Amino acid sequence: MELKTLKKTAKELKIEITGENETILNPITEVLLQFEEVDYASYMSDHPESNKRNLYIKVKKGKPEDFLMKAVKQLETEVKTFSKNFEGKIKSIK
């Protein structure tokens, strides 16, 4: 995965992400939109077969990069919890 900052202002952040697709960007966007301070969050692609996606975040207050980090940390916690619960259920099936 490669990240390239395309636009950065006090309230906006646009990042080009190479090597990732909707599988990771959709959950990140969904979490970002749960934050009251986030005004807008979306990802775009020039073409469905392109390996580049642009993630755009606009906030009402705070720094967009802080909310991006917060969203990624929240997803990391959710995945770890899911994994732990899944392992417990699999062991009880055997």
BAFI-3210 file (N, C-alpha, C; in Angstrom, 3 decimals, decimal comma, padded with zeros to 6 digits):
// residues 94
n [1|2|3|4|5|6|7|8|9|10|11|12|13|14|15|16|17|18|19|20|21|22|23|24|25|26|27|28|29|30|31|32|33|34|35|36|37|38|39|40|41|42|43|44|45|46|47|48|49|50|51|52|53|54|55|56|57|58|59|60|61|62|63|64|65|66|67|68|69|70|71|72|73|74|75|76|77|78|79|80|81|82|83|84|85|86|87|88|89|90|91|92|93|94]
n.u [000,837|000,525|000,649|-000,342|-000,411|-002,798|-004,241|-004,270|-005,672|-006,707|-009,187|-009,707|-008,785|-007,249|-006,337|-004,358|-004,554|-002,790|-003,053|-004,996|-008,494|-012,096|-012,655|-011,268|-011,510|-014,251|-015,229|-013,622|-014,544|-017,218|-016,937|-015,711|-017,834|-019,465|-018,541|-019,331|-018,005|-017,060|-017,731|-017,944|-017,133|-015,597|-014,733|-013,140|-012,717|-010,944|-011,433|-013,019|-011,239|-008,831|-005,991|-005,800|-007,176|-008,974|-009,238|-011,337|-011,767|-013,649|-013,875|-015,782|-014,710|-011,494|-008,747|-008,546|-006,816|-006,461|-008,954|-009,037|-007,012|-008,152|-010,413|-009,211|-007,927|-010,182|-011,405|-009,411|-009,535|-012,142|-011,828|-009,973|-011,485|-013,590|-012,121|-011,158|-013,590|-014,562|-012,632|-013,126|-015,728|-015,298|-013,641|-015,458|-017,131|-015,744]
n.v [-001,170|002,183|005,586|008,835|012,233|014,307|016,610|018,911|020,692|022,839|021,785|019,769|016,697|014,867|011,842|009,759|006,372|003,569|000,230|-000,742|-001,482|-001,258|-002,984|-002,291|000,478|001,119|000,314|002,102|004,594|004,411|004,360|006,859|008,562|008,263|009,897|012,885|015,269|014,975|016,100|015,185|012,209|010,098|007,748|007,433|006,326|006,426|004,515|001,323|-000,863|000,164|000,375|002,399|004,541|007,362|008,877|011,002|013,444|015,649|017,896|019,355|020,448|020,210|018,061|016,508|014,314|013,325|012,229|010,254|008,543|007,833|006,438|004,244|003,014|002,326|000,452|-001,481|-002,392|-003,461|-005,569|-007,188|-007,922|-009,297|-011,414|-012,726|-013,519|-015,145|-017,210|-018,376|-019,374|-021,220|-023,073|-024,114|-025,535|-027,713]
n.w [000,000|-000,854|000,090|-000,794|-000,333|-001,634|-001,217|001,414|003,929|006,629|007,247|005,425|003,799|001,315|000,074|-001,962|-002,438|-003,121|-004,119|-002,447|-001,918|-002,035|000,042|002,367|002,399|002,448|005,098|006,626|005,758|006,584|009,395|009,805|009,120|011,280|013,258|014,796|014,245|011,685|008,550|005,943|004,204|001,913|-000,688|-003,863|-007,258|-010,333|-012,209|-012,185|-012,353|-011,661|-009,495|-007,752|-005,334|-004,128|-001,059|000,639|003,088|005,033|007,654|010,382|012,659|014,242|013,191|010,041|009,612|012,152|012,724|010,799|011,715|014,164|013,267|011,965|014,139|015,659|013,969|013,968|016,613|016,583|014,747|016,079|018,332|017,088|015,957|018,263|019,460|017,411|017,321|019,810|019,421|017,360|018,630|020,458|018,821|017,914]
ca.u [000,000|001,221|-000,187|000,168|-001,307|-003,161|-004,714|-004,337|-005,944|-007,074|-010,442|-009,854|-007,667|-007,476|-005,181|-004,376|-004,142|-002,502|-002,926|-006,134|-009,762|-013,277|-012,675|-010,799|-011,932|-015,656|-015,353|-013,006|-015,485|-018,385|-016,573|-015,507|-019,134|-020,100|-018,041|-020,112|-017,149|-016,773|-018,783|-018,045|-016,061|-015,915|-013,598|-013,448|-011,749|-011,110|-011,922|-013,163|-010,088|-007,634|-005,559|-005,680|-008,411|-008,801|-010,035|-011,540|-012,360|-013,858|-014,336|-016,330|-013,682|-010,435|-007,896|-009,033|-005,901|-006,712|-010,151|-008,664|-006,279|-009,134|-011,237|-008,390|-007,747|-011,459|-011,570|-008,443|-010,108|-013,288|-011,343|-009,371|-012,594|-014,246|-011,230|-011,156|-014,900|-014,650|-011,806|-013,854|-016,857|-014,759|-013,173|-016,611|-017,761|-014,930]
ca.v [000,000|003,463|006,742|010,094|013,335|015,119|017,904|018,986|022,005|022,719|021,032|018,765|015,807|013,969|010,943|008,715|005,098|002,588|-001,145|-001,114|-001,282|-000,998|-003,883|-001,547|001,878|001,244|000,383|003,332|005,677|004,253|004,783|008,309|009,229|008,148|010,982|014,112|016,334|014,727|016,649|014,398|011,231|009,248|007,326|007,439|005,711|006,859|003,366|000,164|-001,770|000,870|000,005|003,645|005,109|008,618|009,013|012,420|013,701|017,054|017,957|020,616|020,946|019,227|017,762|015,311|013,183|012,751|011,395|009,074|007,662|007,345|005,444|003,053|002,370|001,732|-000,761|-002,461|-002,948|-004,277|-006,790|-008,025|-008,458|-010,291|-012,565|-013,415|-014,155|-016,189|-018,320|-019,016|-020,120|-022,351|-024,078|-024,765|-026,382|-028,923]
ca.w [000,000|-000,917|000,376|-001,327|-000,002|-002,792|-000,725|002,871|004,488|008,033|007,393|004,372|003,489|000,186|-000,019|-002,980|-001,853|-004,162|-003,653|-001,606|-002,602|-001,218|001,193|003,538|002,366|002,830|006,561|007,134|005,465|007,458|010,752|009,766|009,076|012,599|014,090|014,636|013,711|010,269|007,700|004,718|003,986|000,774|-001,499|-005,283|-008,161|-011,716|-012,980|-011,284|-012,409|-011,198|-008,148|-006,992|-004,808|-003,412|000,146|000,909|004,389|005,382|009,045|010,876|013,577|014,433|012,037|009,351|009,778|013,479|012,627|010,018|012,633|015,132|012,572|011,745|015,456|016,032|013,155|014,450|017,836|016,203|014,108|017,133|019,124|016,251|015,849|019,548|019,595|016,391|017,776|020,903|018,859|016,590|019,598|021,080|017,809|017,731]
c.u [000,885|000,221|000,480|-000,856|-001,536|-003,600|-004,770|-004,536|-006,313|-008,293|-010,621|-008,578|-008,083|-006,193|-005,399|-003,803|-003,985|-002,384|-004,022|-007,418|-010,878|-013,319|-012,221|-011,332|-013,392|-015,826|-014,738|-013,960|-016,705|-018,091|-016,382|-016,842|-019,901|-019,659|-018,800|-019,303|-016,820|-017,975|-019,027|-016,871|-016,496|-014,615|-014,060|-012,350|-012,011|-011,741|-012,001|-011,964|-008,779|-007,274|-005,333|-007,069|-008,060|-009,762|-010,099|-012,279|-012,473|-014,469|-014,892|-015,343|-012,687|-009,643|-008,390|-008,128|-006,070|-007,937|-009,892|-007,943|-007,234|-010,007|-010,468|-008,181|-009,038|-011,707|-010,618|-008,978|-011,280|-012,859|-010,725|-010,461|-013,325|-013,413|-011,236|-012,476|-015,062|-013,848|-012,501|-015,005|-016,383|-014,311|-014,351|-017,343|-017,045|-015,220]
c.v [001,237|004,574|007,993|011,177|014,183|016,521|017,855|020,443|021,786|021,828|019,905|017,948|014,910|013,166|009,967|007,448|004,099|001,213|-001,588|-000,851|-001,055|-001,851|-003,179|-000,119|002,070|001,256|001,650|004,507|005,607|004,712|006,302|009,051|009,128|009,276|012,268|015,236|016,159|015,172|015,756|013,430|010,313|008,785|007,214|006,725|006,241|005,768|002,169|-000,783|-001,114|000,401|001,243|004,123|006,419|008,644|010,499|012,577|015,210|017,092|019,333|021,278|019,827|019,030|016,490|014,093|012,531|011,831|010,140|008,072|007,041|006,246|004,141|002,300|001,682|000,439|-001,861|-003,159|-003,876|-005,606|-007,728|-008,676|-009,548|-011,564|-013,394|-014,168|-015,321|-017,418|-019,094|-019,855|-021,345|-023,459|-024,813|-025,690|-027,719|-029,967]
c.w [000,000|-000,646|-000,178|-000,995|-001,246|-002,383|000,796|003,266|005,953|008,231|006,377|004,185|002,336|-000,013|-001,171|-002,349|-002,985|-003,532|-002,710|-002,374|-001,590|000,051|002,462|003,566|002,760|004,356|007,162|006,943|006,376|008,876|010,801|009,831|010,395|013,544|013,775|013,977|012,229|009,447|006,486|004,659|002,850|000,118|-002,937|-006,064|-009,562|-012,565|-012,047|-011,261|-011,973|-009,795|-007,272|-006,587|-004,097|-002,236|000,481|002,233|004,584|006,777|009,376|011,826|013,831|013,155|011,357|009,543|011,153|013,455|011,798|010,916|013,650|014,512|012,368|013,058|015,895|015,259|013,603|015,704|017,507|015,581|015,143|017,987|018,347|016,172|017,125|019,750|018,622|016,813|018,895|020,394|018,094|017,540|020,238|020,111|017,716|018,757]
res [m|e|l|k|t|l|k|k|t|a|k|e|l|k|i|e|i|t|g|e|n|e|t|i|l|n|p|i|t|e|v|l|l|q|f|e|e|v|d|y|a|s|y|m|s|d|h|p|e|s|n|k|r|n|l|y|i|k|v|k|k|g|k|p|e|d|f|l|m|k|a|v|k|q|l|e|t|e|v|k|t|f|s|k|n|f|e|g|k|i|k|s|i|k]
***
